[in-house]
């Protein structure tokens, strides 16, 4: 424990070298048995000799350890006994700590629960629930906060038997004590005016957490207990949504706990009104009145925005349901909603304009990236859209009149509202990736572009910047509906706007260029009809005009999209881009940049290196020194990217017939144990290694034989990284003779041990694909010999006991590229090792044929770089790319590329080549399979 404390102390030192030493010591210590137990003991140790900052650092280190090792690719393997001991200790520790440390431990507990609850940790929720009946507010908050995190998945996960079983167990432990707790908390409401500000804050915090837990537990379906006790919940929620607490003040526009509570209750009202209409029907009139009153009495302050948006969402939802139609068809109700609710909440406030000027990236995230969920503008747009769909005959004339009045005013702040209203009316369906996919015919998008948008885009680049931002967003939103000439107008206007005095417009312009070119599937735009030189020059200049440009990906994404369309003629003018990219990498090595910006920076380098290769140019001199800095200074987040760029540069040298001797000194680092110990580095290191092995396998292998086999053994033994073990095995297979000792025996035995002791469906699939790849890279007879060298009869046992038994299960898991390898590999086996497969010829033919006809695990055999990049964003729009994979990095060449029809190749092997070796083998193949193979043999 003393060593850990000393290392943690060093990580807090201002001196970078000492800090680095402490981080390295911690990384070394974390592999020691009992590390996680000792660091937890440090966290809970309140003795005087352990400074509070060390305890806090220990808590953070503990959470980071959990994050790395309870995830998909653990760096440290822990025994089940150690994991169980740690879980129990952590649970107890969380209730024995306070404030920030407790919050960090609660977060660590949630990370573990994501993987282990309920299978490995069934006692977790019952243990948390027992604190709901106590009076210790600190314990109540800890218990409810953990439940909130753990139960949140019930809000978004798809229904399944397993999920409902888990939900039932959680309800069994929590539903009654949670209901009693709410009742007890509401008794405080009668005397809240006599409480101090701190007591009110704690009371509201507990109520807020109760509402959050209740919301999650009711999200899948209304639980029977809660249905029977609606009268214990809804009247209290109605009371809480209308209370006031003057002592609760906000700082920097952040919502108070009371604001958050009202927001949560509005979301619960929305859930119930949408999903459980009959059950909540008696309360709906009072709920609508309460929510409407909440909107009318709430001020314009930003602290209320998420609450107001939830209230708007509720009104939007109930207005869509026929069940509640009578509440909206009264005289003047819809016009009142349009004018007093929709338009008023679309009006830009002073703080919105300040955000536009002072925090442009935050403004843009709200405006164009979908993070405006929880803003008044988004809520008002959704309400206007919902009312138009439900009451189009009454709402459209009303909104048309309002739009006319706003435009005729000539005031830019009112015309800004028009953009939102037109979008609300016009959009029927849209996706984040493709923009609007269907529009309302009552609005002519192209007419509005001509009448309003074009003039806003083409006016002086420094005038009415917010309207220009609106115009660019409009063009992007309707990029699929606008005529090509209007999109061309937008791109050319964007080029001009890159020179505006308002830096946020540079980002909007870049965003428009990138989105429009990305959607250009018909290849309307090219380097010949766009001012690519001007756009690139202005994009590069925009980086220098804004010191915060590295914290947003808009400019670099636009540069990438322009470089993608450059041809050999226009790429010659890209020198300035290469210099700028090198400067940006240098900057990223000194100061952390936005992760998406960093990713697309390296994507752009990939494309630029590949493009310049075609004209014989080289960027090695500019990039290699920067890559060396990343490796030398061990910049963890950038190393996977630097590795992939190294592979791209090596590939570029090979393509230009240039020497790769300059990369020789790089090998020891590439194969170092320390580099491969980090999971995120492994696929990137493999991509470089594959390139080097393809041109100089003898040197790579002979100098690093034992290291390569060590990496192979570790990867194949890991359930989370074994796919990379098979990738490495395939890379060294063609040159395995250059290894010292019995490398082939070592390689196959390592795989056989996993098959016998700890196989998984994923491992078995990869193993069979590897065996088939073996017959392609070497030969079927070589596979037979290699197996028989280990043990006589081994090949027969492998085929009979593993391959034949496991093949049927592959139909649900194999991708199209994997099926191709299996088809060619099995064809080689059946045609070249026919003598050894007489007993299994029929079953292998049958199972392979059935596999070829089954649906692939993925519909697309090969994703385009753009599709790969799209897959790196999760459902919430967050960038998730743990291995920093670059979509534009060169892919390894297809195995057996000369075989263009793998099905015909397989059919010919079964029907002709195999029987040519052993005449009677075809009799073992079922007649229907013979008929099928005859149809695909052509």
N, C-alpha and C positions, 0 to 999 in steps of 0.2 A: 504493500500500500504506500510505503514511503516513496518508492520509485515512481509510482503513478502521480503522487502529490508533487514530486519534484518536476516531473515532465509537464504537468498542468501549470505549475508556476512559471516555467519557461515559456509556455504558449501565451502567457499574458504580458511578457516583457515587450517594451517598445522596440528593442533592437531586433531587426528582421532576422539576422543570423541566429540569434538565440531562440527566437520564436520558431524558426524552421527546425532547429535542433530538437526542441520540445515536441513538435508535431511528429518528427521522425521517431523519437523515443516512444511516443504514444502508439504510433503505428506498429512498432516492433512489439511493444508490451501487449497489444490487444490479441496477439496470437497465443499468449501464455494462458495455461489453464487457470480458470478462476478470475480472469481479468474483470469480467462484467460484474461479478459478485463484489470484488474489492472496490471497484469504482462506485458501486451503489452504497457500500458502507461509508465511503468518503462523503457522499451526498448527505446521508442522514446523520453523520457524526457532528454533533453540536458542541464538541469540546472546544475550549478556548484556543488551543494551539492550532486549530485548523481555521484559517481565515475564511470569512464569508465568500470572498471572491473565488477561493479555491473550490468551495462547495458548489458555487454556481457554475464554474468551469467544468467541474466533474459531472454535474447534471446535464450540461450541454453535450459533453463528450459521450455520456451514456446514451442520450437520445440519438446522437449521430451514429453510434455503434449499432443501436437497434435498427435505425433506418437502413444501414448498409447490410445488416446480417439477418434481418427478418423480411427482406425483400426478395425479388426474383433471382438475384445472383449473389448469394452470401460470400463474403471474403474470408470469414472464419467459420469453420464447421464446429457446431456445438453438439454435445451429446443430449439425448432427450432428458436425462436426469438433471444436467446443468440447466437446461432451458426451464424445466419445471420448477427447480429451486429458485431460479431468478424471477420467474413470473410471480411466485408466491411472495417473495421478498419485496418485489416492486409494488405489489398491491398494498401490502402493509405499509411500506414506506410512503406511499402517496398520501395516506391519511395521517401520517405523523409529521408531515412538512406543511409549510404555508406559502401563500402568495406565489411568487414567480417560480420557485423551485417546484412547488406542487403542480403548477401549470405545465412545466416541462416534463415532469414525471407522468402526468396525465396524458400528455401527448405521446410519450414513449409507450405507455400502456395501450393506447389506441393503435399504434403501429403494430404492436404484437398481436392485438386482438384481430386485426385485419386478416392475419394469416391463421391464427390458432383458435379463435373463437368460432363456433362452440366445440368443435371436435376435440381439440387438445386442452381446452380450458373451460369445461362446462360449468364450473363453479363460479365463474367471473360475475355474471349478472346477479345471481342470488346473493353473493357477497356484497355487491354494491347496493342492492335493494335494502338490505337490513339497516342501512344508515338513513333511509327515508323516514323511519319512524322515530329517529332521535331528535334532539333539540339543538345539537351542535351545528351552528350555521356553517362553520368551516368544513365539517364533514359532509353536510348537505350539498354544498357547492361542489366539492370534489366528486361526490357520487353522481350527482346530476350532470356535471360537465362531462364525465367519462361516458355516461349513458348517452348523452347527446351525440358524442362522436361515434360511438359504437352503433347506435340505432339509426344513424342518418342514412345508412345504405338502404333501409326499408323505403325511403322516399323515391329512389331512382332505379333500384335493381328490378329486373324482370321477374314476374311471378314464376315460382317453381316450387315443387314439393319440398325441397330442402329448405328454401327460404321461409316457407310458411311454417315448417316444423320449428325452425329457429325462432321465428316471430312468436309462435305459440308459447315456447318456453320463456321467452323474455316477458310476454304479457303475464304469464302465470306468476312470475316473481314481482312484477312492478305495478300492475294495473290498480290493485286495491290500495297499496300504500301511497301511490302517486295521487289517487283521488282524495284520500284522507289528508295528504299533505296540502293539496290545494285548498281544501276546506279550512284547515288550520291557518294557512297563510291569509285567507280572505277574512278571517276573524280579526286580523291585524288592521284590515282596511277601515274598520269602524273608528279606530283610534290613531290612524296614521298622522293626523294633524298634530298629535302630541309627541311624535317621534322626531329625533334629530336627523339631520341630513345623512349622516353615515348609516344610521339604522334604516332609513327609507331606502337608501341605495342597496344595502344588503338584502332587504325584503324584496325589492324589485328584481334583483339579480336572481334570487331563488325562483320567483314567479316566471321570469323570462325563461329560465332553464326548464321549469315544469312544462311551459307551453311548447318548447322545442321538442322535448322528449315525447309529449302527447302527440304532437304533429307527426313525428316519425312513426310512432306506433299505430297511427290511424291511416297511414298513407297507402298501404296495400289493400285494405278493406276495413270496414268499420268493425272493430272487435265487439263481440257480444256484450261483454261487461260494460264497455263505454257506451254502447247503444242503450243499455238498461239504465245507465247513470248520466244520460245527457243533461238532465236537470241539475246535476252537480257541476257541470262544466259550462254550458252555454250561458246561463244567467251571469255567472262569474266573469266570463269573457266579455259579455256585453257591458258589465259594470267596469271592467278594467280598461276597455277601449275608450271610455268616456271620462276616466279620472284625470286629475291634474296633480302634479307634484312640483310646486314652484322652487323647492330647494334643489331640484336636479337641474343643474346647468350644464351647458355644452361648451367645449373648448375647440376652437378651430373648425367649427361647423360640423363636428362629429355628433352622431345621434346619441342621446342619453339612453340609459337602460330602459326607461319608460318608453321612449320612441321605438326601441328595438322590440319591446314587449308588444306594443300596439301593431307593429309590422308583422310580428309572428301570428298574432290573433287574426289579423286580416287575411293572412295566408291560410289559416285554419278555416275561416269562414268560406274562402274560395274553394278549398278542398271539399268541404262538406256540401256546399251548394252545387258543386259540379258532380260529385260522386254519390252523395247520399241525400238526394232531394227529399224523399218522403220523410226520412228520419228528422231532418232539420226544418221541415216545412213550418211547424208552429212558431219558430223563432225568426223566420226570414223577414217579415215586415219590420220587426224591431232592428234586425241586423242592417237592412238597407237604410233605414232612417239613421242609425248610429254612424254608419260609414259615411253617408252623405253629409251628416253634420260634422263629422271629423274633417272632411275635405273643406267644408265651408269655413271652419273655425281655425284651420291650421295656417300659419303664416308662411311667407316665402323663403324662410331661412333654409339653408342647405341641410341642416341637421334633420329636417323632416322628410327629405327627399325619398328615402327608401320606404318609409311608412306611407307617404302619399302615393307612391307608385303601387304599393300593395293594395291600397284602398281603390285606386283606379283599376287595377287588375280585377278586383272583386266585382266592381260595377260592370266592367267589360264582359266578364264571364256571365254574370246573371242576366245581362241584357241579351245574351245569345240564346238563353234557354226559354223555350216556349212556356215552360212551367212558371216563369216569373214575368211573362210579357206584360201582364196587366199593370205592373209597377212602372212601366215606361211609356204607355200609350195615352196617358192623361194629357189634357190640353197644355201645350207649351213645355212639356217635360223635356222632349228631345232638343228643342232649341236652347233651353236653359243649360242642358248638358253640353251642347256644342259651344255656346258662348262663354258660360261661366266656369266650365270645367276643362273642356278640351283646349280652347284657344288660350285661356288664362294660364294653363300649365305648359303651353308651348312658347309663351312669351319669354324671350331671353331676359335674365335678371342681371344686375350689375355684377354679381359674383360669377355668372357664366362668362361674361365678357372679360372679366379679369382672368379667369381660367384660360380663355382663348389666348390672351396676351402673355400671361406669366407662366402657365403650366401647359404649353401646347400639347405635350404628349398625353397628359391626362384627358384633355379635351378630345383629342382624336380617338383615344381608346373608347371613350363613351360614345362618340359620334359614329365611328365606322367599324369598330371591332366587336360590337355586340356586348361590350361591358357596360352599356348604358341601361342594362337591366337594373332597376332600382333608381332610375332617374325619372323626374316628372315628365320630361319630353317623351321618353319611351312609353310611359304609362298612358299619356294623353294620345299619342299616335295609335296605340293598341286599342284604346277605347273608341276613338273616332273610326278606326277600321272596323271594329266589331259592330258599332251602331250602323255603319253604312251597309254592312252585309245583312244585318237583321232587318233594318228598316230603310232600305235603299230608296224607296219611293218618297219617303218623307225627309230623309237625311240629306240626300244629294242636292235637291233644290236649296235647302237651307245652307249647306256648306258652299255651294256654288255662289250664292249671294254673299256669304262672308268672304270668300276668296276674292270676289270682284271688288268689294269694299277695301280689302287689305291692299290689293295691287294698285287701285286708283289713288290710294293715300300717298304713294310715291316714297314712303318712308321705308328704308332698308330693313329696319327691325320688324316691320309688319310683313314685308315680302319674305323675310326669313321664315315666318310662320306658314306662308303659302307653300314653300317647298315641303314642309312636313305634312300639311293637309293633302296636297296632291299625291304624295307618296302613300299616305294612309288610304286614300280612296283607290288609287290605281293598282296597288299590289294585291294580287290574290294569293299567290304562292311564291315562296322564295327559299333558297338554301344559302348557307354561309359560303359554300364553295362556288356555286354557279350564279349567284345573284337571283334576280326575279325570273321565275319560270312561267308565270301566267299573270296577265293583267286584266283589269276591268275595262271592257270596251267603251265605257262612257267617258273615259279619259284618253285623249290621243297624245301619247308620250312625245312623238316627233313634233307635233304642233307646239306643245309646250316648250320643247327644246328651242325651236325657232323663235318663238315669241318672247321667251324670258332667258333661258339658260345661255344661249349663244352670246347675247349682249352682255351678260354678266361675266362670261369667260373672256370676251375680247375687249372689254374696257381696260382702262389704264391698270397696269399690274399692281399698283399700290392703292387703288380705290376699293372701298367696301369689301375688305378681305373675307368677312364672314359669308357674304353672299357668294363670293368666289368658291369658298369651301363648300357651300351648299350646292353650287352648280357642279363641281367636280364629283361630289358624293352622288348627286342625281345621275350623272352620266355613268358612273360605275354601277349604281344600283340597277339601272335599266340598260346595261351594256348589251344584253341579248335582244332588246326590242328596238334600240336606236339604229337608224340607217348608217351604213359604213362611213358616209361623208360626215355625219355628225360625230362619230367616234374619231375620225381624222381631225376634225375641228378641235375636239377635246384634247387630243395628244399634242397638237401644235400649240394650243393655248397653254397646255401644261408646260411645254418647253419654255414658253415666254415667262410663265409664272415662277419658274425656277430662279429667275433674277429679281423677284419681288423683294421689297424691304422687310416683308413679314415672313420670318423663318417657317412658321407653321404651314404657310402655303407651299413651301418647297416640299414638305412631307405629303400634303394633299395631292400635289401635282405628281410626285413620284408614285404615290399610291394609285392614282388614276392610270398612269402609264403602265404600271406593272399588272394591274387587274385587267385592263383592256387587252393587252398583248397576251396575257395568260389565257383569256377566253377566246383568242383568235384561232379557233380550230380550222377555219377555212383558209388560213394563211393569207388574209387580205393585206396584212401589213408586212413590209420587208425593209431591208436596208436600202432599197432603191426608192421607195415612196415615202420614207420617213426621214426627217433630218437627224440621222443617228449621231453624226459627229457633234452637232450642236447640243443634242440632248445629253450625250455623255459628258461633254465639256461642262455643261451647266449642272449636271448631277454631281460631278466631282467638285465643282466650285461651291456647291451648296454645303458640302461637308465642312469647308473652311469658314463658312459664314455663321455656323452654329456650333458652339463648343459642346452642346448636348446631343449632337447628331448620332453619336455612337450608342446612345440609349434608345434608339428606335431603328427598326429594320427597314423603314420605307425606302430610303435612298438606295441602300445596297440591293434590295430586291429589284428595284427598277433598273439599276446598272446590270444586274444579272440578266434580266429579261431582254435588255437591249443587246448585250453581248451574245446571247443565244441566237439572235437573228442576224448577227454580222456574218458576212461572207469573206472569202479570201482577200477581196479588194479592200473592203472597209475595215477589216481587222488590222490592217497595216497602220491604222491611225490610233491604235489602242495603247501606245506607249505610256501616255499620260495616265491611263487607267491602271496599268501595271504598277506605276510608281505610287499612285494613290493607295492601291490595295496594300502595297508593302508598308506604306506609312500607317495604314489602319491596323495592320497586324502588329507593327511595332508599338502602336499606342495600346493595343489590347494586352500586350505583354507587360505593360507598366500599370495600367488601370483596368479593372474588370469592366467589360462592356456588356450590354444587353445580350442574353444568350441567343436570341433569334438573330440579332444583327451579326453576332460572331459566326453562327452557323452559315448564314447566307454569304458572309464575307468569304469563307472558305469554299463554299459552293461556286462562287463567282471565279475564284482562283482556279478551281478545277476546269471550268469551262474555258477560261482564258488560256491556260496552259495547253489544253487540247486544241483550241482554235489556232493559236500561234504556231503550233507544231506543223500545221499544214503548210505554212510559208517558211519553214526552216528556222523560225526564231526560237529563242530560249530565254526563259525567265529565271533560270537557275541562279544567276549571280545576284538577283534581287531577293529571291526567296530563301535560298539555303542559309545565309547568315541569320535570318530571323528564326528559321526552324531550329537552328542550333541553339539559339538563345532559349527557346521554349523548352528544349530537352535539357540544356545545362541548368537552367533555373528551376526545372521540375514544376512547370506551371500546369498543374493537374488538369484543369478544365480544357486546356488547349492541346495537350499531348495527343489525344486521339485524332484531332484534326491535322496536326503537324505530321503524324505518321501517314495519314492518307495522302496528304499533299506530297510527301516524300515518294510514296508509291506512284503518284501521278507523274512526278518529275522523272523517276526512273523509267517509267513506260514511255515518256516523251523522248528520252535519250535513245531508247531502243528503237522507237519508230523512226528517229532521225539518223539511225546508224551511228550515233555518237557514243563515246566511251562512257561506261558507268563506273570507272575506277574511283571517281571522287566519292562514291558511296561505300567504298570498302571499309573505311574507318567507322562507319555507322553500324556495322553488324554487331559488335559486342553489346552496344546499347540496345539495339533492336531485340536481341535475344536474352537480355538480362532478366534475372529472376524478379527483380524489383519492378520492372516494367510490366511483366506478365502477371504480377500479383494483383494488379488492379483490373477488375473485370472489364471496365469500360475500354481499356487499352487493347484487349485481346483481339477483337475482330479487326481493328485498325492495324495492329502489328501483323496479323495474318495476311492482310491485303498486300502489305509491302513484301513480306516473306515469299508469298506466292510469285510475285513478279521476279524477285531475285533468283528463286529456284528455277524459274522458267528459262533463265539465260546462263546461270552459272551454278548449277546444282552441286557439282563435285566440290567446288571450293566451299560453298556454304555448309554443306553436310560434313565434309571431312574435318573442318575446323571447329564444328559445334555439335558433334554427334551426340554427346551425352546430354547437353542442354536441351536439344530438340526432343529427345526421348523423355526427359523429365517433364517438359511442358506437356507433351502428349499424354503422359500418364496422369498428370494432375487434371487435365481437362476432361479426359475420358472418364475419370473417377467422379466428376462433379455432375450432379443431376441437373444443374442449371446451365452449365457451360459445355456439356458433352457434345453439342452440335459443333462447337469450334474444335473439339478434339478430333472429330471425324473430318473436319475441313483440313486440319493440319495433317492428319494421316493420309488424306488424298493428295495433298501437296508433296509429301515426301515419298509417296509410293513409287513413282517412276525412277527415283534415284536411290532407292533403299540399299542398293549394293555398295554405295559409298560409305555407309555407316560402319562403325566398328562393331564387332561381335555379331550376335544373332538378332539383328534389329527386327527382321520380319516376324520371328517367333515372339519377341517381346511385344510387338505391336498387336498381333492377333491374340496372344494370351491376355493382354490387358483388356481387350474387348470381351473375350470369352469369360473372364472373371465377373465382369458386370452382368453378363447374360445369366450366369449361374447365381450370383449373390444379390444383386440389387437392380434388376432390369425394370424399366418403365416402358409404357407404350411408345413414348418419344424415342427412347434409346433403341428399342427393337426396330422401329421404322428406319432410323438412321443407320443402324447396323446392316440391315438387309440392303438398303440403298448403297452402302459402302461396298458390300460384297459384290454387287452388280457393277459398281464403278471399277472395282479391282479387275474384273474380267475385261473391261474396256481399256484401262490404262496399261495392263500387263497382258494377261490371257487367262482363260478358264483353266487351262492345264497348270498354269503357275499357281493359281489358287488351290487347286487339288494338291499339288506338291507341297506347298507351304503348310497346309493343314496336316498332311500326312507326316511331314517332318516333325511336327509337335508330338503326334501320337498316331500310330497306325489305326485306321478306321475313323479318324477324326472328321474327315470331309463328309463321310456318309452320315455320321451322327449329327453334324451341323445341319445338313440339308433336311434329314428326316425329323430330328427332334426340335429344330428351331425354325428353319425357313418354311417348311411345309405347314407347320402348326400355326405360325404367326402371320402368314400371308393373308388369310381372309380378313384380319382386322385392319389391314393397311388401306382397305377401300375407303374408309372414312377420313383418313388422315393425310394421304399423299397429295402433294401438289402436282400440277401438270409437268414441271421439269423433273420431278422425282419419278413420275410414271415413265417418262421417256428413258431415264437411266435404267429403271427396272426392266423395261421392255428390251432394251439393247443388251443389258447384262444377262438377263435370262436367256435371250436368244443365243448369246455366246456360250453360256453354260450348256444348254440343250444341244447345241450343234458341235461343240468342241469337247465336251466331257460326257458324251452320250453313254459311253460304256459304264461310267461310274453312276449314272442316273437312271439306269433301266427301271428300277423299282419306283422312282418318283417322277418319271417322264410325264405321265398322264396328269398327275395332280399339279405339277408345276405349270404345265401348259394351261390347264383349266384355270388355276388361280390367277395366273398372269393375265389371261384373256379377260377374266371377270374384272380384274383391277383396271384394265385399260378402258373398259366400258363404263365403269363407275364414275360418278361426278367427282371432279377434283376438289380438294380442300379449299382451293382458291380459284375463283372464276378466271382471273387473268394470269396467264403463264408468266408474263413479264410486265412489270409496272413501268410506266414512263417516269422520268425524274420528277415531273410535276405531281403525278399520283403518289409517288413515294413520299414527297414532301407533305402532301395533304394528309397522308396516313400518320404523320408525326404529330398531329394535333389531336387531343382527346375531345370527348363530347362537350367539354366545357370551354373548348377553344384554347387550352393551354398547350404550349409546345412541349412535347414529351419525346425525347430522343436520347435515352440513357447511354447508348453506345456511340452517339455523335456521328451516325452514319451519313455520309455525303452521297446524295442521290446521283450527282454528276461524276463521281469517281468512276474510272473505267472498271467494268465488270470482267471477271475472268472469262476467257473464251469458252464457248460451249463445248462440252466433252463430245467427242465423236461427231464433230460438225459436218463431216461428209455424209452422214446418214440423215437424209432429209425426211424420210418417212419411217419412223420407228415402229409403227404398227405393221407395215408391210415387211420390215426387216425381221420382226419377231415371227410373223406368219411363215415367212420363207424358211426360217430356221426350224420351226416345228414340223412343217409339212415336207420339206425337201432335205435340208442339210442333216438334221438328226437321223431320219430314216436312211439317209445315204450311208451313215456309219453303222447303224444297227437297224436292219430292215423291219423288224417286227414292232418297233417302238410306237408307231402311229396307232396300233390297235388299242393302246392304253389311253388314247385321247378320246373323250366322249364325242360321239358323232356331231352333236350340235356345235361343239367347239371347232371341230374340223370344218363344218359348213361356214361358221363365222370367219375362220381364218382364211378360207378360200375366197371370201368376199373382199377381204382387205389386203390380200396378197398382191393385187395388181398395183 
